Amino acid sequence: MMNDQTNETARELGTEFGRRPKREPVHALGRQVAAVLELRPGELETIASARKLPTWTSNLRVAELAVDSVALSSLAMTLLARDRGIAGEHRVKVDPARVQSSFGSDRVLKVNAAAPPVWAPLSGFWRAADGWVRTHGNYPHHAERLLTLLGLPADAEKPAVAAAIREWPRLELEDQAASAGALAIAVRDTDEWRSHPQHTFLETAPVMGFASHGRADPRQWRTDGGLPLSGVRVLDLTRVIAGPVATRDLALAGAEVLRIDSPELPEPEWQHYDTGQGKRTTLLNLGDRRDSQRFERLLEDADVVVHGYRPSALAAYGLDAAALIEKHPGLVVAQLSAWGTDGPWGQRRGFDSLVQAASGIAVVESKDGGTTPGALPVQALDHSAGHFLAAAIATALHRQRTQGGTFAIDISLARIALARIALALLAAGPAAQDPERSDLMQSPAKQHRSNPSQPVSGNSGVTLPSTVVPVATNSGEPLSVECAPPVLDFPGAPTGYPTPLHPWGSGPAEWSG
């Protein structure tokens, strides 16, 4: 029998005696993004509360971040499908096993049954004279610049690199690397990051920038296809993970996505195959007059432009957000950055692993109390930023078609990192301690695996689902990619990839129809 005090306590906890509190559709960061996108409570209720989460071992709430981002991208596509009359009511349900596979896709990926080398020798943590730095050398030009800065030959091996870095104070190496176009970031704890000038710019910014600029008539949907983004044309000027994840979401929701890269900046084959599903890919040198004209013709029929380049790099070609908005009313322009576009680091290069190092995450994830830096179990800043960006783009398209306007969206990995740290996530503890998630540790989603080969083991011993996708090679030689399966849930969402992958840069610079 409950007395008055017990009743009062139960009400304070938001639950009834003997029952769990009501589950929210999304967690803390998901609520921040939903607020920026002005999603209404009734719309958020379309998301089924996650009863299970991925089982990563982390001191931070990585699983909540991952599930929230997938849920909101799925929700944005679902609302579009409903409002376009493509589908009726749909309950968004996020599959935690697929989320775990997708966010850890580098552990699943195989090209013709062979796992690619994901991290280059010059990517990782190194001892400096007064602490640690994290470098990124996956792209050859970044590795070359780092070796030049260190005074080492192009064929220098890791022991020589370690000895050279050990002579540098970490902050001095960080600044000199930035000036040289190389990538080396000092490892900081959360207090040191809070005192950094870049933190000041990020601290007061929303988790995502989302705004309509100027007047533009609502555009008409180009076609009434069977998916939420059918008929939408997207120019994809992104690389690595976050941007390609966002545009893959758009492609699987029905958009025609044309990825454009410079022939002077080749992408590792495996990296493109990891996130290139559903897209076509071409090469254009924007510094060449003819290629620039081809790009301008593509822009005339584009609905969305997504880019991950530093603003100054695109401004040189008249393709910064302000110029695109002025010349192409009704366009949705979305940009990703590592550190944000304002502040002393607004023009600096960066990647997920470097943001973790700078923001304090590497110290929080240390396995020895901060003596040696650690890392998140997956590149969650990249993947979650990609899904959040896709949610924002779909929401902007919806509003443009109903209200008009030209939309600018921006999101930075550092804002995601900042929000995670600010929420004091150290108390999260290992995900496997949650008894409601323990069944994923025992029997995780083997039923989703679409090929009969040996399952892939991921972080925390979880078996990760995967699927096999053929590659449409020009030579006709058989090539297949084993990769993480689609992760979104919306009306008509594919459970596998419906079209083959295309090799990087292999297609024409034109829309399909």
N, C-alpha and C positions, 0 to 999 in steps of 0.2 A: 504494500500500500504506500503510495507516495504522499509525503507530507508537503506543507506549503513551501518549505525551504527547498525540497527536492524539485518541486514544480518550477520554482523560480530559477534554480540552477539549470534545469533542462531548457527553459526558455532562453536563458543567457547563452547557452551553447548552441542555440538554433536547432535543437533536436528534441525528440521525445524520449522519455526514460526508456533505457534498454535498446534504443535504436541509434544508428549512425546519423550524423548531421547530413543535411541535404547536400548532394554533390553539385558543384557548379559546372556549367558546360565547358568553361575554360579556366585556366589558372591565372596567376597574377599577371604575367607578361601578356598573355592572351587578352586579358581584360584591357590592358593599356592599348594594345593595337586595335581592339574592337572599338574603344572609345575614340581613337583618332579617325577611324573609318565611319564613325557615327552609326554603328550597327545597333539596332534596337534590342531590348531584352527579349522580346518575342522572337526575333530572328535568331538570337543566340540559342534559344531553347530548341532550335532545330538540331543542334548538336547533342548527341547522346553522351552523357557524362562518361568519361573514361573509367571503367572499372578495373582495368589493368593498364600498366605502363611498361615501356621497355625496361629491361633489367640491367642497365649499365651500372657499374660501380663508380660512384663519383661523390664528391663532397658537395656538389651543387645539384640543383633540381633540373638536370639536363633532360630527363625524361618528360617533365612537364612542359619545358620549352619546346621540345620536339613535337609532342602531341598537339599542343596548342597551335603551332604553325601549320601543321597538316590539317587540323580541324578548320581553321579559319580560311585556308585556301579552298578546302572542300565546300565550306559554307558559301563563300562568295560565288562559286560556280553553281551551286544549288539554287541560290536566290536568282541568278541570271536565268537559269533554265526554267524556273517557275514563272518569272515575269515575261519571258519570251513565249510562254505557252508550250514549251517543249515537254514539260513534265509537270505532274501535280506535286503533292506533298512528298517530301523525301526526308528521312531521318539520317543525318550524317553520323556514321559510325567509323571510328578510326581503329585500324587493326594494329595493335602494338608490335606484333612480330614483323609486319611489313615496314613499320616506321623504323624499327631497329635495323633491319636490313638496308633500307634506303639511306639512313644517316651514316651507316657504316659500309657504304657501297664499295669502298676501296678494298674491303676484305672479301667481298663476294666476287668482284670483277675478274673475269678470265677472258683472254682473247685466244681463240683456238685452243682452249683448255689450259693455257699458261697464264699464271698470275703475273701481272706487269710489276716493274719496280716503281712503287708509288713515290717514295722519297729519294731524292738525289743525295749524293754524299755530302754536299754542302748545305743541306737543310737539317737543322737540329739545334740543340743546346750546346754551348761551348763556355768553358770557364774563361772569364776575363781577369784582368789584374785585380779587380775589386768586386767581383760578383759573377753574374752570368749574362750571356746574351743569347738570343735566338736568331738564327739566320734562315733565309729562304733562298735556295738556289736551284729550284726545280726547272726554271727557265734558263737556258744556256747563257743568255745575255746578262742575267742577274749574277750568275756564278762567275762569269768572266770579270765583271766589274768588282766583285768582292775580292777575287784573287789579285787583281791589279791594285786595289786599295791596300791589301796586305803585303804587297811587294813580292808576290809569289808567281811562279810560272804557271802556264795554263794546265800543265800536267801534275800540279802539286797534289799530294795525297793527304789524307786526313791528319796524320800525325804532324805534318808541317803546318797545316792550317791551324790545328789546335795550339801549337807552339807560338804561332804568330799572334793569334787572338789573345793568348794569355798575357801578352805584353801590353795590351791596350786597356785603358780605363773604359768601362762599359759605356758610359754616356758620351765619351769622346768618339768611340767607335760608331755609336748610333748616329751622331751628327755627321761625321765624316762619310759614313755609308750613304746617308740621305743625299748629301751633296754630290756624291759620285754616282748616284742612281743604283746603288746596291741596296741590299736589304739585310740589316742587322739591328735588332731592337734590344735594348736593355731590359732585363727581367726586373720588374718592380713588384713590391707588395701593394696592397690596396691603399695604404696610407700614402705611399709615395706617388701613386697614380692620382689620388685625389688632390695632391698639391701641384700637379702638372698643369700648365696653362691650357692644354687641350681639353683637360677634364672640365674646365670652367665653361667652355663652349658647349660641351656635350651635356653637362649637368642640367642646364635650363632648357634643353631642346626636347621636344616630344620624341617618343621612341621611333616615330616615323613622320616625315614631312608629307602632307597630303593637302593639296589646295587646287582650286580652280582659278585660272587667270584669264581675265578679259572676257569678251563676249564671242560666242560662236554658236551657230545654230546646231540643234541636235542632228547628228548624222543618222542616216538610215542603216539598219542592218543590211549587209550585202546579200545575205541568203538566209533562208529559214531551214537550215540543216538540222540534224537531230542532236546536236551537242550545244552546250551553253555558249561557246565562242565560235560557232560555225560562221564562216564568212569574214572573220576578223583577220587582218594582216599585221604581222609583227616583224619588225626589223630588230634582230638580235645582235647587238654589238658588245657581247659580254664574253668573258673567259673564266676559266678555272671552275668554281663550284656554284657560288651563290646565284649569279646571273643565269647560267645555264639551267639550274634547278628551276628558277622562276619561269623561264621560257619553255621548259619542258612541261611544266604544269599547264601553261597556256596551250601548248600543242596538243596535249592529251585531252584538253577540254574543247578541241575542235578548231583552234586557230591555225592559220597557215603561218609558220615561223620560218623565216629565212635568216640564217646566221651569216654574218659578214665579218671576215677577218682580213687582216693585212697579210699579203704573201711574205712580208718581211718578218713576221712574228709567228712562226709555226707553233701549233699546239701539239703537245704529246698525243700520239694516237690513242692511247688508253684513256686519257682524260676526256677526249671528245666522245669516245664510245660509252663512257660512264654516264653522261648526261645528254647525249645527242639524240635520244629517241624521239621520233615523231617530227624531226626537223629536216630541212634541207640546208645545205651549207655551201657558201661560195667565197671567193677571194676578190677583194677590191683594194687597190692602193689609192686612198683618198687624195694623195698628193699628185696623182696623175690626172690630167684634165679629162680624159675620156672616162676613166673610172669614176671620177667625181660626178660627171654628168649622168652616168648610169645610176649612181646612188641617188641623185636628185630625182630621177624618174621613179625610182622605187619609193622615195619619200612621198611623192604626189599621191600614191594609192595606199599608203600605210595608215593604219589606225593607231599603232603603238610603236614607239621606239624605246628600247631598253638598252642602256649602256653601263659599263663598269669602268670607263676610263676616267682619269683625272679631268676635271672641268677644263683646265688649260689646254689639255691635249686636243679636245674637241673644238674648243674655241678657235684654234688656229685654222680650222676648216669651216668655221661658221656653223658648227653643229652643237654648240652648247644649248642648254635647256631654254634660255631666254630667246635665242635666235630661232630655234625650232618652233617655239610657241608663237612667235610673231609671224613667221612665214607660213605656218600650217595650222590655222584655226581648227579646233576640234580634235587635235592630236593629243594622245596621252604620252607623256614623256616621263620615263622612270629611270632613275640612276641609283647605282650602288656605289658605296665607297667604303674604305676600311676605317677611316678616322673622322668622317664627316667632311663637308666641303668648306667649312669656315675654321678660323683659328689657325695657330701656327703650324699645325700638321694637316691643314685642309688640302694641301697639294701633294702630300706624301703618299708613296706607294705602301701597300700593306696587304696582308693575307690573314686568314683566320688564326693560324698558329702564332703570328706576330702580335695580333690584338690580344690573344690570351696572355702572351708574355708581358706586354706593356700594362695591361689593366689589373694585374694581380691574380688572374685566374691560375697562372702557372704555379704561383706560390700556394694558393689555396688547394690546388690539386697535388701538391707535393706529398710523397709517401713517407718522408722522413722529417716532418715538421718544418719544412721550408729550406732545409740545407741543400737539397737538390730539387730543381723545378720539375713539375709534372705537366700534364695536359689533360684536357677533357677526353673521355673515352672515344669520342667521335668529333668531327669538325662541325659541331652543332651550331656555331655562330653562322657559318656559311649556309648550311642547309636550312636552318630556320629563317634566316634573312630572305632566302630565295622563296620559300613558301609564303612568308608574310608579304613579300613584294608582289607575288602573283595574286594574292587576295586583294591587295590595294589596286592593282591594275584592273582586275575584273570589276571591282566596285566602281572605279573611275569610268570604265566603259559603260556600265549600267547607268550612271548618272549623266554621262555625256549624251547618251541616246535618249534620255527622258527629259533632261533639264538644259542641255547644251553646255558650252564652256570648253576650255582647253585645260588639261590637267597636268600638273607637275607633281611627281612623287619622288621622294628620296629616302633612302635608308642606309645606315652605316653599321658595319659590324661592331664598331666600338659602342654604339648606342645599345645594341643588344647586350654586349658584355657589361656595360655600365649598369643596365637595368638588373641584370642577374646579380651582380655584386651588391648593388644597393638594396636588394631584397633580403640580404643576410642569409644566403642559401647554404651557408656552412652547416646549418642544423639538419640538412636533408638526410645525410647519412647514406650508406649504400642502398641502392634500390632494392636489392634482393632481400633486405630485411622486412619488406612489406609482405605479410603473409598472403595478401590478395594477388600478389604477382608471382608467387612461388611456382605456380603451375607452368608458367612460361619457361622456368628454368628446367623443368622436367620434360615437357613435351611441346616445344614451341613451333606450332604452325607448319608441321611437315606437310600437311594437306595442301598448303599453298604452293609447294614447290612443283614447278611444271616440268622438270626433267628428272629422270630416275637416278642420276648419279649421286655420289656420296654427298650428303648435306655439308654445308660449310659452317664451321664453328666460328662464332664471333666472340666479342667481349662478354665476359661473365659466363662463358660456356654455352651460350644460347645458340641453337641451330637456326641459321638465317635462311629464310626462303629466297629463292632466286628463280630466274627464267632465262631462256636462251633465245637470242634474237639474231637472225641472219644479217649479214652485211651485204649491201648491193654493190659489190666491187665492179669496177669497169673491166677488169681483166677476166671476170667470170670464174676466177678461182674461188673455191669454197672458203668462206670465212664466217665465223660465228662468234658471238659475244655472250658470255654468261654474266648476268647483271642482276641488280635488285629489281623486283617487280614494281609496277605502279603502286602508288601509296594513297592517292586521293580517292574520296568517296563522294560522288555526285550522280545525278541521274544519267545513266548511260556511260559511266566511268568504266574504262577498260580494265580488266584484271590482268591482261598481258599487253604487250606492245603490238598494235595492229599492223604496223608497217616496218620494213627493214631499216636498219641503220644505214646512213650514207657516210662514206669516208670524208674526213675533214677537207673542206675546200673543193669538193668534187663536182658541184653543180653550177648551172648558169645563174647569172645575176638577174633574175626575172621572177615575177610572180607566176604561179602555175596556170592561172586562167585569166 
